[in-house]
């Protein structure tokens, strides 16, 4: 429970952090997109105002009218009434979001024909206004936006005062004759109309969205009591002027998403303040609900784990009891198998294991008895070689006394042969001892073959003290006599060689006997049984012994041709007796 509770708490906290950060990041993106839409709506109206001013300022009829001397002729009045005055009237009718249009005329000969109701006014009306004069005096800019101010009332009416807060766009009208300034067009748009999209923005339901000018004054009236106030009133300060920002800022001690986006045209910025708690409120509610569900699931899981554990332990207890009995030395223990599940499989495996252990113990016990019996037989067998040596010595003494030297030599050679073969029970011998045994064997065979063969030994003294497997050369010599020299029916020669070959020792037996065909050579090398008695076993036996003793570090080669003879070569790793530890 403790582990699960800690895991659940850590997991819940991590989920809350991740979900909150994800929700805040998503809210930043969504709110910024909404403010960008608000900005686009404002810039669309700004662009419309600029295009309308350009349309008026570059209208050839207005330019011609402002450049011409007005002499109050009827044709001039008719042209003004039919072609000039309707321009402003049509633009106002087609663009109801425009508050007013003023065209200021520098030409002193042109009067205000309709008292300004048509939108055309004399330049003298704004001569004392510093904002207009600064634009007219500066030759560089052709137009400029004027920040939030009260509307310009040029119609004289009793009791009429400026009420609307407007933004105005002023553009110079240049003369086509001397390229001087012939007039100024001013288009006013109320801040309510310009910022109308703020009231339709869904972002306003999640926080505060308003417009700030270049002096950090709030110039939108959608926030009660903040119009005309500085942004410190809402808890902000230090926003960037010309770049977009989107970050988490502490506003009056509350973490909030603050987004600031500059607007093209007037020196304005769309600013949004969105408290973080409103963004993560649903995440917090979801996390709490999830924690309640997980806690309930944890309790149910704990109960399930408890009952499953009790059930599993009840199945494990018989097996543990049986294991304890085996540990105490009882091997005839078995566990009852009831079901066909994993525990039953474990019980079957345990029963099989104890049965095998019982059988192995019995085998070991019997092996120990057989080993003791073999030791007794070995002690008895040690008597036999001594008896054989004594018997051969007696035969040799009797032969000398009876003046039979051949019998004495045979008995001496036989005694020497058996002494070398037995080698005091060791499986290893030196090549010198192996050669002595072969010489004793050949001495005996010379009596049998009546000196029908010669034996030649070509031995390199460097290999005499090298170690080899006992009785590995004599079978090859015996094969040379039985299968090579004896069928020849004439005098033969056997050559026995021993020489070093790299890091190996090579032993070679060569005879000039009857030889073998290629198929028979292959059968002998591969260890197949041949037709003649005992044929092929010597080479196969030697191969197995070399592989068992030297592994892969050995070689056996057989060469034979019918009527020429046979050569058998074996090679193995060179090792002197002094190298053996």
Beta strands, then each sheet from edge to edge (+ up, - down):
strand 1: 100-105
strand 2: 120-122
strand 3: 143-150
strand 4: 165-174
strand 5: 181-190
strand 6: 208-213
strand 7: 245-251
strand 8: 254-263
strand 9: 268-275
strand 10: 428-430
strand 11: 453-459
strand 12: 467-469
strand 13: 492-501
strand 14: 504-511
strand 15: 554-561
strand 16: 565-573
sheet 1: 2+ 1+ 5- 4+ 3-
sheet 2: 6+ 9- 8+ 7-
sheet 3: 10+ 12-
sheet 4: 11+ 13+ 14- 16+ 15-
end
